[in-house]
Amino acid sequence: MILPQKTRFYPWKPAAWLKVSGEDAPGFLQGQFTNDIRNMLPGNGLYGLWLNQKGKVLADSFVVPTAGERGFWVGSYFSTAVAIRERLEAYIVADDVSVEDESEGWMGVSLLGDGIGEWLAGEPREGVCFRGRRSSQESWEWVFPGSLWKTVRAGIEGAREVDTLELERLRVEALIPSIPADIGPGDLPNEGRLEADAISSTKGCYLGQEVMARIKSRGVVRRQLFRVAGPGAAPPVPTALWHAGALAGQLRSAVPNAGTEGFTGLAILQTRLPKPFPELALSAGARPAVRVLA
């Protein structure tokens, strides 16, 4: 099957690529992960979060069943192997569960473009493939032993490589938070608009589930992630945002615009701000110039 036209790719090293295995692994992960991993098939990845007791976000990952055994791959773009492994091992008591860090030996390639999923499924692929979270466009991840990179690269000949800056623009444009940079240990999933993609409301108990249920019944959060734009160079992040001399939120990500001046970013803002949102300032005494886009 021919690689779809206009396919773009981005090679990456997982911040975490863990193998979780053992007789109790399915039930253990089901009781820890925010999404419902029951009935997943090998090659089907599921995105979700690892929370603490207060419902705050410690890490995120994809969970993908391994082939032919009761095991799972747990992989993340940005949340570290140490953070996820410590979170898991803290709750292994008498369970037959082992967690092995295989991050060093694996790599991935993100594939972006219409028809990529169909192309990947068209023939067996060494490693694992699952739907990714890189942009609003169709995107998939192909993760494999690093020794296979030359073979994988030859298989996607004709695709255009994107750099980190372009990929970051796609992520910000799609309002996809990077964890823990945009949403982290001080934040709730709902503040990052993650409840639809990362949380199952029907799976039953998991760590932090009671907090998620209370938020769902209440229906509101006091802060939320928004896309913003401002003039000039992208400021260092995180940085405070101000309205009328009062703290209004925090800019968490900022990326220079392509081909024009200014920057676009993601910011966590107080939902009590006036509507429509006023322009915000990068310091208490500065002229407001940062616009809230969505």
N, C-alpha and C positions, 0 to 999 in steps of 0.2 A: 504494500500500500504506500502510495506516494505521500511524503510529508506535506501537509497543507501549506499553501502559499501564504506569505506574510507571517509565518511563524517566527517568533522571537524566543531567545533562550538566555538564561542566566545561570552560570555554574556557581555552586555555593557549597560551603562546608557546614553541616549541621552543628548548631550550638549544643544540641543534645541528640543522640541516637542510642537509645537504650533498648536492650532486649529484656523483657519481663516474661518469665516462664515459670512453670511449676503447675502441679495439679490444681492449686487454688487460685492461679493467676486470673482466670476470667471473673470469678466472684469478687476477688480482692479489688481489681481495677474498677469493676462496676460500682463498688462501694466508695470509691475515692474520686473518680472522674465525674465531671459535671454533665457529660453526655451519656447516652445509652448505648453501650457497646454490645448488647445482646444481639445475636443473630447476624453479626457482621461476617462477611465472607472474606477469605484471603484476597488481598488486593484492594479491598474497600477501606479507605481511611476515613476517620471521623475526627473532627476538630473539637476541642473542648479545653477546659481549664482545671487547674489544681488550686483549690481554695484552702484557707485556714478556717478555724471554727467561727470566725466573725464574718465569713463570706468574702474576705478580701483576696485579691488575685496574687498568688505566689508565682505562678508560671502558666504557660499554655503549651499545648502540643497537639500533634496528630497521634492517634492510636490506630495501628494497622495490624490485623491478625497475621501471624506468620503461617507459612504453608506447612501442612502435615503434622502439626503439633499444637499443644495447648499453650501457645505463647503469643506475644504481641511485640511489635516495634513501637516505641514511644519516641517521637522525634519532634524537634522544634527548630524554628528559624533563629530565634533570639534568646529564649529562656535556656539557661545553662544546664548541662548534664548534672552538675553538682546540685543545683537548686531542685531539680525534679527528683533526683535519686534520694536526696535527704528527705524530701517531702514524702516519698513512698516508703522508705525504710523506717521512718518514724512510726508507721502504723502497721508494720509487719510484726505480729506477735508470735502466734503459733502456726501461722499460715505456711503452706508449702509454696513459697514464692521466692524467686531469686531475681535480682536486678543487676544486669551486667552493662557496663558502659562500653559501647563499641563505636563511639563517636569518631575516634581517631582514624579508623580504617575505612570509613564510608564518606561518600560525597553525594551531592545531588545536582540535578539540573532542573530549573524551572522552565516550563514550556508554555508560552502564551500565544493564543490565537484560536480562532474558530476551528473546530474539528479535531483538536489535539487529542481529546479523550478517545475518540473513535480510532484515530491513528495508533495510539498506544495499545488499544485493545485488539488491534488487527493481527498481532502476532505475539508470541511469548517474549517477555523482556526479562533480562537478568536483573535481579533486584526487585524493588517494589514500586508501584505507581499508584498515585492517589490524587484526588482533586486538591489543589492548593488554594492559597489566600494571598495572591500577589496583587490583584487588580480587580476592577469590575468586569473585565473581559474574562473569557474562559481561560483558566490556568491550571496546569497539572504539575505535579512533582514526580520525578523519576529519581529514586535514590538507590545507590548501587555501591559495591565495593570499589574503593578508589582506584584499584589496579585496572578497572575496566573503562576508565575515562576516555582513552583513545578510541576504543571501540564504539562507545556511546557517541562521542563527538563525530565520528565518521557517519554514524547512523542519522544524525540530524544535519548533515551537510546541506547547505542552502538556507538554513535559518540565520537570522541576524542576531548577533549577540548584543545585549543591552548592558550598560554599566550600572553600577550601584545607584548613581544619581537618578538615572531614568527610572529605575525600578522603584526608588523611593518616591518619585513624583507620582507614579501610578498608584502606589499604596495610599498616599495622602489624598489624591483625587478621589479614591474609592472610599475614603473614611474608614480604613482598616487600621486599628491600633496595633502598634508594635509593643509587645509585652516583654520586659517590664518598663520600657521607656515611656510609653503613652499611658498605659494602665498598669499599675503595679501593686505592691503590698499595702499601699494606703488607699486603694480604690476598690470599688465594687464593680462586678461585671456590667451591671446595668448602666453605670456611669460611662462605660466605654461602648454602649450600644451592642453588647455581645450576647444579650439574652436570646435572640432569635437563632443565632448560628452555633452558640457554644453550650447552651443549657437546655436540658430536657426537663420539662415540667411534669412528666408522667412516669419517670423511671423509678421513683421512690428515693430511699435515703442515700445520701452521700455527704461527705464532710462539707459543711456550709449550706446544706439544703434548707435548713429551717430559716436562715436569713433570706435566701432566695424566695422562699414561699411567702414570707412577710412582705417583701418588696413587691412581689407579684400581686398580692391582695391589696396593698396600699396604692400601687400604680404610679408612684412618682419617686424621683430621686432629687436631691438638692443640687447635684452637679451633673454635668454631662459633657461628652466629648463633641466638639464642633470643628469644622474646617474653617480656617481663617486665612486672610491674606493681608500683606502689609507692604509698604514701600521700602526701598533700600536693600541692603544686604541682609541675608538671613541671620538673625541674632543667635548667639549661643543659647542652648536649651539645657535644662528648663529655665524659664524666666517668667517673672510675674507679669500679669496683665491688670490694668487699672481702669476704673471708671469713676469719674468725679471724685478723685482722691482716695477712693476706697478700693481694696483688693477685689478684683472681679474673677480671677482665675489664674491659670498658668499655661503658658505655651510649652508644649511637650516635644513637638517635632517641628522642624522648619527646613524647607528645601528651596534653593533659588529657582525662580521661574525659568523656563526654557525659552530663550529668544527675546525675553522682555525683562525689564527691571522688576525688582521686588521679589517677594517670597510667598510661598503658601505653606501652611502648616496645620497641625492639629493641636487644639487647646482644650483643657478641661475648664469649663465656665460655670459660674453660679446660675442656676436656672431662674432665680428670682430677678435677674437683670431685666430692665424694661424691654418691651417688645414693640416694634421691631428692635433688634439689638442695636445699641449705640456703637459707635467706633470706640475702640479701646486704646489705651496708651501702654507703652513699654516701660514706663516709670511713672511714679506718682505725679511728677510735675511736668511731664512731657505732653506734647500736643497729641490728642487721640488720632490715630491713623490706621489702626488695625481693624479690618472689616470682618464681621462674622458672615460666612458664606452659607453654611448649612449645618 
